[in-house]
Amino acid sequence: MSYLLTNASALTALQNLTNTQNSLAQTQSELSTGLAIQHAADNTAYWSISQTMNSDNGALGAVSSALNVSASMVSTFTSALEQAISVVNLIKNDVVAAENPTTDLAKTQADIAAQQASLKQIVSSTAFNGQNWLQGDSTSGSTTPGSLANSGVQTLVGGYTNAGGVTTISVNTGNTTLIDANATAASNVGILSKDGATYTAASVLTLDVSTAGLTTTDFQNMLTDLNTAINSMETAGATLGAATNQIASQQTYVSAMQSNLSNGIASLVDANMNQVSTRLQALQTQQQLGVQSLSIANQSSQLILKLFQ
């Protein structure tokens, strides 16, 4: 049955063509953006989840950058500490040589003084972004940056979770202070700057083998204090080494979490390009057929004219 005012076939063909074109536009958008879900209207649940995951991934990126800085900082202190240990060993060698009666004590002391100056320079120049865990000032009320200013604990950014917020790495740097600026000898806690426990007349930084009246016992006491200092510095090195390992572990973990979140976001909102390309070809074919179908449906109205011929 044919109608003059209404062409049902043409309306149906037009509706089908419109649906095909809408699907084609959506597919072309997925193809150009790579996203199956771009807006909340596309899929409210998946879009919301992906936004939270994307935010967490961004926070982990900041954590990763902070860990890289922390790793560089601890590496700086570790290198300086290792160099300081080498210098103290040279002083120890000079003290051993000083026990020989034929040794020129003045020349030996000149070498020791040079090593002591080197230790001061190493410690004072080992600063990283205003931090120096190898020196401090235990004087009451001091605000000098370093391991002594924060009760021997340094806190580094270690991770992030949406539920728990930022997690931290705590490094006990109370035993890494090599030089303490505290002028009161009795309360000075620097490994190199405090007076010896056995040779109480001097610290590692003030030893003088050319002092008149030194005995074999004095030299032995100096060696005992030097060995104690070296052991304390090795303990400080172990502290920094543990921090280095913990930071490296967190770097690996954060990197894995970033990868997992990226993959999770992709599974939620990214378009499957194999499916999109296949769907695009099918829709283009449907569009061509829809245009032909609409054209045929519109021609059916012309048949009415033949009834009046």
PEUR-V340064 format. One record per residue. PSI is psi in whole degrees, 0 to 359 (* if undefined). D_CENTER is the distance of its C-alpha to the mean C-alpha in whole Angstrom. Layout:
BEGIN
PSI;D_CENTER
PSI;D_CENTER
END
This chain:
BEGIN
136;76
145;75
149;74
319;75
339;72
126;70
91;68
321;66
319;65
321;64
318;62
317;60
321;59
319;58
316;56
320;55
322;54
316;52
319;50
318;49
323;48
316;46
323;44
320;44
320;42
318;40
319;39
326;39
318;36
322;34
321;35
329;34
338;31
7;30
132;29
331;32
108;31
329;30
163;32
327;32
337;36
318;35
100;34
313;33
308;31
321;29
317;28
315;27
317;25
325;23
320;22
315;21
322;19
322;18
317;17
321;15
322;13
320;12
321;11
330;8
320;8
322;7
317;5
318;3
319;4
321;4
323;2
319;4
316;6
319;7
318;8
321;10
311;11
323;12
321;14
313;16
322;17
315;18
318;20
319;22
317;23
320;24
321;26
321;27
319;29
320;30
318;32
324;33
325;35
320;37
318;38
317;39
320;41
322;43
320;44
315;45
329;47
340;48
343;50
126;53
335;56
358;56
138;52
100;52
328;51
316;50
322;48
318;46
326;45
321;45
318;42
317;41
322;40
320;38
322;36
319;36
323;35
320;32
316;31
320;31
318;29
311;26
314;25
331;26
355;24
75;21
141;19
109;16
43;15
357;18
140;17
101;19
0;19
354;22
159;25
191;26
109;29
6;31
137;33
131;34
4;33
146;30
18;27
129;26
154;22
186;21
337;21
342;25
343;24
40;22
31;24
14;22
127;19
137;16
126;14
146;10
127;8
338;8
182;9
137;11
149;15
326;17
318;20
350;18
211;16
133;13
153;12
162;12
123;12
128;15
119;16
99;19
18;20
339;24
16;25
0;23
114;25
321;27
123;29
127;30
358;32
120;34
348;38
111;39
323;40
332;40
5;37
131;35
5;32
136;30
322;31
338;32
345;34
149;36
150;39
157;40
333;41
316;44
88;45
358;44
349;45
162;42
180;38
326;37
348;36
10;40
139;42
103;45
352;47
3;50
133;51
143;54
7;56
141;53
172;54
322;52
321;51
315;49
319;47
320;47
321;45
316;43
321;42
315;41
323;39
317;37
321;36
317;35
317;33
318;32
319;31
321;29
325;27
322;26
319;25
320;23
323;22
322;21
313;19
324;17
319;17
321;16
319;13
315;12
321;13
320;12
316;8
320;9
318;11
324;8
317;6
317;10
313;11
320;8
317;9
319;13
320;13
317;12
317;15
318;17
319;17
317;18
322;20
318;22
319;22
319;24
336;26
315;27
343;27
146;27
141;31
105;32
332;33
315;36
320;38
315;37
321;39
316;42
323;42
315;43
320;45
318;47
323;47
321;48
316;51
323;52
316;52
317;55
323;57
320;56
317;58
319;61
318;61
322;61
317;64
318;66
323;66
329;67
338;70
334;71
333;73
339;75
335;77
326;78
327;80
340;82
340;84
11;86
*;87
END
